[in-house]
Amino acid sequence: MKKTSVDVSVVMPCLNEEAAVGECVRRAREGLVKLKGRGYTGEIIVVDNGSTDRSASIAKKAGARVLFQTIRGYGAAYQKGINAARGTYIVMGDSDGSYDFGAIPRFTRQLERGAEVVLGSRFAGHIMKGSMSTSHRFVGNPVLTAAINFYFGSRLTDSQTGFRACTKKAFTTLRLKSRGMEFASEMIAKAVAYNLKLTEIPITYHPRIGRSKLSPVKDTWRHITSILIYSPTYAFIIPGLILLTVGVVGTLALIGGPVYIGARMIDIHTMIMAVLLSSLGVQIILLGFFARVFTVKQLGLRGGALTDLLLRYISTERLFVIGMVCVIAAFAIIAGITVIWATHNFTQLAYERELIAGAGLGMIGSQLTLSSFIVGMLRE
């Protein structure tokens, strides 16, 4: 009876890598041979992502199973390959010669010991001369790794490594959606959210063969947006609460008249800024709430204590009612001032502070009312 599963599947995305893919497959075969002594079987899958050169034929000739992904993107290629993989353990690596697939046994050893996601850290290992640009080495990678560590509470040294491994069960649990390079950040964010055991091992990073396909600005932006979406509490809700608090306190302090701090006077201009901060704070909080509802309801990720509190007490109806109360109150304030203005033959009045506060309240009420429908759609 033909065996339909293997122990280790090595998956490589490939886009015009004819100069390197054959050697990568050969090195992966050597890595799998090392595992045969431990009774492991393996397979190598190369996912061609629209190559216009001989990459696919070279990979097949070298011994890989070649799949074709018509949807362009790093993440899309991996999803195609891993979904088709038959292995219990999945090893992922680029087909550009930058990673030594002879290190496969080191990754599987960590998975055997209970790890569910293993990252090969270039910064904890060795980065060979010419393998990474100065901007990526000292700015891009460290900044993205620091952001992931801050927002998700991890302690990684290299969040953007392209050499990693996971169990097939973990991959199924993660339900990764990203099609582009942000696939790497999404995997970490969800691994932390699902409490999967995540670990790193040091690796050597070699100079790539051929031209890089990275788009620094576009790929970095996609990583950042992915990180923010998966951590809206720290990225949006808490900063929004801070802005709202500062704005409300400033507005209330100045609505009765100027405030003196020593010899300096804070007056109506500061009050206008305080009202704007309040409105901006509400908008940022709502954005964070939308993102959290999406990640919890649509992606099944767990939320923290603040998220649980918001989800429990903020509903479409409550948000709509609160918003309408603010709008009605704002309308009453502005209407009252207009009536007084009319009775004074539309001459200049000294109700600037009340008018500013009313306008701010109306803006916030409108935001809450309109946003309540978005909350309803996300909860469905």
C-alpha positions in Angstrom: 0.0 0.0 0.0 1.5 3.4 -1.0 2.4 5.6 1.9 0.5 8.9 1.7 2.3 10.8 4.4 5.9 11.7 5.3 7.6 13.0 8.4 9.2 16.2 7.0 8.1 18.4 4.2 10.5 21.1 2.9 8.6 23.9 1.2 10.3 26.6 -0.9 8.6 29.5 -2.7 10.3 30.2 -6.0 10.2 33.2 -8.4 12.9 33.2 -11.1 15.6 31.5 -9.1 17.1 29.2 -11.8 20.6 30.0 -10.6 20.0 28.8 -7.0 16.9 26.6 -6.8 18.7 23.4 -8.0 21.4 23.8 -5.3 18.8 24.5 -2.7 16.9 21.3 -3.5 20.2 19.4 -3.4 21.0 20.8 0.0 17.5 20.0 1.3 17.9 16.4 0.1 21.2 16.2 2.1 19.4 17.6 5.1 16.7 14.9 4.8 19.3 12.2 4.3 20.6 13.1 7.7 17.2 12.4 9.2 17.0 8.9 7.6 19.1 7.5 10.4 16.3 8.6 12.8 13.7 6.8 10.7 12.4 9.9 9.1 11.0 10.2 5.5 10.7 13.5 3.7 9.7 15.4 0.6 10.7 18.6 -1.1 8.1 20.9 -2.5 9.0 23.9 -4.7 6.2 26.3 -5.4 6.7 28.2 -8.6 5.1 31.6 -8.3 5.1 32.7 -11.9 8.7 32.2 -12.9 9.6 33.1 -16.5 12.9 31.2 -16.4 13.8 27.5 -16.1 13.3 27.4 -12.3 10.5 24.9 -12.3 12.2 22.4 -14.6 15.5 22.7 -12.7 13.8 22.1 -9.4 11.9 19.1 -10.8 15.1 17.7 -12.2 16.9 18.1 -8.9 14.2 15.9 -7.2 11.6 18.3 -6.0 7.8 18.1 -6.4 6.9 21.3 -8.2 3.6 23.1 -7.7 2.4 26.2 -9.4 0.7 29.1 -7.6 -0.9 31.6 -10.0 -1.7 34.1 -7.1 1.4 36.1 -6.8 3.0 36.6 -3.3 5.4 35.1 -0.8 2.6 34.1 1.5 0.4 32.8 -1.3 3.2 30.5 -2.4 3.7 29.1 1.1 0.0 28.5 1.6 -0.2 26.5 -1.6 2.9 24.4 -0.7 2.1 23.8 2.9 -1.5 22.9 2.2 -0.3 20.3 -0.2 2.5 19.1 2.1 2.1 15.6 3.5 4.7 16.0 6.4 4.0 16.1 10.1 6.8 18.7 10.3 7.1 21.6 7.8 10.4 23.3 7.1 10.2 26.6 5.2 13.1 28.4 3.4 13.8 30.6 0.4 15.1 29.1 -2.8 17.7 31.8 -3.4 20.7 30.2 -1.7 20.6 32.4 1.4 19.8 29.5 3.8 21.6 26.2 4.3 19.0 23.4 4.2 21.6 21.1 5.7 20.4 22.5 9.0 17.0 20.9 8.7 17.7 18.3 11.5 18.3 21.2 13.9 14.8 22.5 13.2 13.1 19.1 13.5 14.9 18.4 16.7 13.3 21.4 18.3 9.9 20.3 17.0 10.5 16.8 18.5 11.1 18.5 21.8 7.7 20.2 21.8 8.2 23.4 19.9 5.4 24.2 17.5 7.0 27.1 15.6 10.8 27.4 15.2 12.6 30.4 13.7 16.1 30.4 12.4 17.7 33.6 13.8 20.3 35.2 11.6 21.1 37.8 14.3 21.7 35.1 16.9 23.8 33.2 14.4 26.1 34.5 11.7 25.4 37.0 8.9 27.9 36.6 6.2 29.4 39.6 4.4 27.2 40.8 1.6 24.2 38.8 2.6 22.2 41.6 4.1 22.1 45.3 3.3 23.0 47.9 5.9 19.5 49.3 6.0 17.9 45.9 6.5 20.5 44.8 9.1 20.5 47.9 11.3 17.1 49.5 10.6 14.4 47.4 8.9 14.8 44.0 10.7 15.5 45.4 14.2 12.6 47.9 14.0 10.1 45.3 12.9 11.4 42.7 15.4 11.2 45.4 18.2 7.7 46.2 17.2 6.6 42.6 17.3 8.3 42.1 20.6 6.6 45.2 22.1 3.1 44.5 20.8 3.0 40.8 21.3 5.2 40.3 24.3 7.7 38.0 22.5 11.5 38.0 22.9 12.7 37.3 19.4 15.9 38.4 17.8 14.9 37.9 14.2 11.2 38.1 13.4 11.7 38.4 9.6 13.8 35.3 9.0 12.8 33.3 6.0 14.1 30.0 7.4 11.6 28.5 9.9 9.6 25.4 10.7 6.4 24.4 12.3 4.2 21.4 12.8 1.4 20.8 10.2 -1.0 20.9 13.1 0.3 24.4 14.1 0.0 25.7 10.6 -3.6 24.5 10.4 -4.3 26.2 13.8 -2.8 29.5 12.6 -5.1 29.8 9.6 -2.7 32.2 7.9 -4.2 34.6 5.4 -1.4 36.9 4.2 -0.4 36.7 0.5 2.7 38.8 0.7 5.8 39.2 2.8 3.8 40.0 5.9 3.1 36.3 6.1 6.2 36.1 8.3 4.8 38.6 10.8 1.3 37.1 10.8 2.7 33.7 11.7 4.4 35.1 14.8 1.5 37.3 15.8 -0.9 34.4 15.6 1.5 31.9 17.2 1.7 34.2 20.3 -2.1 34.8 20.2 -2.8 31.0 20.2 -0.1 30.4 22.9 1.9 28.1 20.6 5.4 27.2 21.8 7.7 29.5 19.8 11.5 29.2 19.8 14.6 30.3 17.9 17.8 28.7 16.9 20.9 30.4 15.5 21.6 30.0 11.7 24.1 31.3 9.1 22.8 33.7 6.5 24.5 33.5 3.1 24.6 36.0 0.2 21.6 35.3 -2.0 22.1 34.2 -5.6 20.4 36.4 -8.2 18.3 39.5 -7.9 16.3 40.3 -4.7 12.5 40.4 -5.1 12.0 42.5 -2.0 10.2 45.9 -2.2 11.6 47.6 0.9 8.9 50.3 1.3 5.9 48.3 0.2 6.9 45.2 2.1 7.8 47.1 5.3 4.4 48.9 5.2 2.6 45.6 4.8 4.4 44.2 7.8 3.6 47.3 9.9 -0.1 47.2 9.0 -0.2 43.5 9.8 1.4 44.0 13.2 -1.1 46.8 14.0 -4.1 44.8 13.0 -3.2 41.9 15.2 -2.4 44.1 18.2 -5.0 46.9 18.2 -5.2 47.2 22.0 -1.7 48.6 22.3 -1.5 50.1 18.8 -4.8 52.0 18.8 -7.1 51.6 21.9 -4.7 52.6 24.6 -3.2 55.6 22.7 -6.7 56.6 21.8 -7.8 56.6 25.4 -4.8 58.7 26.3 -5.6 61.3 23.7 -9.3 61.3 24.6 -8.5 61.8 28.3 -6.1 64.7 27.6 -8.6 66.3 25.3 -11.6 66.0 27.6 -9.6 67.3 30.6 -8.3 70.2 28.6 -11.7 71.1 27.2 -13.4 71.0 30.7 -10.6 73.0 32.2 -10.9 75.8 29.6 -14.6 75.9 29.1 -15.1 78.3 32.0 -12.3 80.7 30.9 -8.5 80.9 30.5 -6.2 79.0 32.8 -3.0 80.5 34.1 0.1 78.3 34.6 2.5 80.6 36.3 2.8 83.7 34.2 1.5 81.9 31.1 -2.1 81.9 30.0 -3.7 79.0 28.2 -6.8 80.1 26.4 -9.3 79.3 23.6 -6.7 78.2 21.0 -5.6 75.4 23.3 -9.3 74.5 23.9 -9.8 74.1 20.2 -6.8 71.7 20.1 -8.2 69.8 23.1 -11.5 69.3 21.3 -9.7 68.0 18.3 -7.6 65.7 20.4 -10.8 64.3 21.9 -12.3 63.6 18.5 -9.1 62.1 17.3 -8.9 59.9 20.4 -12.4 58.6 19.8 -11.6 57.8 16.2 -8.5 55.9 17.1 -10.3 53.9 19.8 -13.0 53.0 17.3 -10.4 51.9 14.8 -8.8 49.7 17.4 -12.2 48.3 18.4 -13.0 47.5 14.8 -9.7 45.7 14.4 -10.2 43.7 17.7 -13.7 42.7 16.8 -12.3 41.5 13.4 -9.5 39.5 15.0 -11.7 38.0 17.7 -14.9 37.3 15.7 -13.4 36.5 12.3 -10.0 35.1 13.1 -10.8 33.4 16.4 -8.0 35.1 18.2 -8.2 35.6 22.0 -8.4 39.2 23.4 -7.0 40.6 26.6 -8.9 41.9 29.6 -9.6 45.4 28.0 -10.8 43.7 24.8 -13.1 41.4 26.7 -14.6 44.4 28.6 -15.2 46.3 25.4 -16.7 43.4 23.6 -19.0 42.7 26.5 -20.4 46.2 26.9 -20.1 47.8 23.5 -22.9 46.7 21.2 -24.3 48.3 18.0 -27.4 49.6 19.9 -25.4 51.0 22.8 -22.9 52.8 20.6 -25.8 54.2 18.5 -27.7 55.5 21.5 -24.6 57.1 23.1 -23.8 58.7 19.8 -27.3 60.1 19.3 -27.3 61.4 22.9 -24.1 63.3 22.1 -25.5 64.6 18.8 -28.8 65.8 20.4 -26.9 67.5 23.3 -24.6 69.2 20.7 -27.6 70.3 18.7 -29.2 71.7 21.8 -26.1 73.7 22.7 -25.6 75.1 19.3 -29.3 75.8 18.8 -29.4 77.6 22.1 -26.5 79.8 21.2 -28.1 80.5 17.8 -31.3 81.6 19.4 -29.4 84.0 21.8 -27.5 85.2 18.7 -30.8 85.9 16.8 -32.3 87.7 19.8 -29.3 90.0 19.8 -29.7 90.9 16.1 -26.9 88.6 15.1 -24.3 90.7 16.8 -21.0 89.3 18.1 -21.5 87.1 21.2 -19.1 85.8 23.8 -20.1 82.1 23.6 -17.1 80.9 21.7 -16.2 78.3 24.3 -19.6 76.8 24.5 -19.9 76.7 20.7 -16.5 74.9 20.4 -17.5 72.4 23.0 -20.8 71.8 21.3 -19.2 71.3 17.9 -16.7 68.8 19.4 -19.5 66.9 21.1 -21.4 66.8 17.8 -18.3 65.4 16.0 -17.8 62.7 18.5 -21.5 61.8 18.5 -21.5 61.5 14.8 -18.5 59.3 14.9 -20.1 57.0 17.4 -23.4 56.8 15.6 -22.0 56.0 12.2 -19.4 53.6 13.6 -22.2 51.6 15.3 -23.2 50.2 11.9 -19.7 49.1 11.2 -19.6 47.3 14.6 -22.8 45.6 13.7 -21.4 44.3 10.4 -18.2 43.1 12.0 -20.1 41.2 14.7 -22.3 39.4 12.1 
